[in-house]
Amino acid sequence: MRTLQYQFEASQRPARRVHIGVVASGDLEILLEPRDDEPDAGTFARVRVRTSVDGFDQVWHATLQRFFARTPMLGRWELNDAGATPAIVTLRLQQAAQEAQAAETDATPTGDSA
């Protein structure tokens, strides 16, 4: 198992922890946690990729760099890869970011009273 570490500038805070996907053949599991307890928590997203596939460091970097350029979501990202393609990686990253943003929206009162 290979471990890759990345750091990307980011500015959007996730509202809560998120778990997307599964570790299965051709798929990817993503765990996203807010990093409010760390000194640079409001500046960088930290990403750790665990993969069973060797030789794709540049592909991982390019895929993650594109994602964080479009969606600068802060937090501690754990990606557990089981041979996912870049398209699946991007899909799972987008799902995690949407879930983190949806959690923030869900917590907002609608103004209705019961």
N, C-alpha and C positions, 0 to 999 in steps of 0.2 A: 504494500500500500504506500503510495507516494503522497506527501503533504506539501502543498504550495501555499505561500502566504502573500497576501496583497493588501494594499492600503490605497483608498481612493478618497479624494475630496468629496464631501457631501454636506448637505444642509437640512434635509427633511428628516424630522424625528419620527420613528415608528411609534405608534400609540401603544403597542403591546407586543408580546412575544408572538411569533408566528411559526408554524410547522406546516410545510407543504411537501408533497411527494413522498416517495418511498425509495429505499435502497433495493432496487431490483434490476435485473438485466435490462440495460438500455435506458434506465431512468435515473432520477436524481432526487435526493432528499435535501431540503433547505430548512435550516433553523435560523431564525432571525431574532436577536435579542437587543433591546435598547442598551446603550452603554453609558447611561447617565452617571455612573460611579467613576468614570475614568477622566483624567485631566483634559484630553483632547476629544472628548465625546461629541462636542458640537462642531467638529471640524472634519473628521475622517470616519469613513466606514472601514472596518477591518474585516478581511475575508480570508477564511481558511478553507482550502479545497483538499479533500481526501479523495484520491482517485486510484483505481487499480490499473489505469492506462498510462503507460510511459510515453514520453516524446511529444506531448501536446501542450507544453508550458506556454508557448507563444499563442496558441489558439485560445487557451484559457484566459491569458492576459488580454488579448484583443476582444474577446467576447465580454468579459467583465468591464473592460474600459468603455466599450460602447454602451453597456447597460447603465453604468454610473454616470456617464455623460448625459444621458436622457433622464435618468431617475436617480438623483443624488440622495438616496436614502441612507441615513446614518445607521449605525448599529454594528453589532458583531454578527457576521454572517458565517454560518457553518454549512458547507456544501459537501455532501457525501455522495460521490459519483460511482455509478456502476456502468460506465460506458455510454453515457448520454451524449447525443450529438449537440453541437452548438445551438441548434434550433430548440431542442428540448431544454437546454440550460437557460436560454433566453426566456422561454415560456415559463419555466418554474420561477425564475427571478421576478418576472412581471407579476405572476400570481402572488408571490410573497409580498411584494410591494403593495399590490392592490389590497390584499388582506390586512396589511398593517395600516393602510390609509382608511379602509372601511371600518376598522375597529375604532378609529378616531371619530368618524362620522356617526357610528352607532352609539357612541357615548354622549352625543350632543342631544339635549332635550328638544323635542319637536314643538313644544308650546301647548300641546294638548293636555287637558287636565281630566282626570278620571273622577 
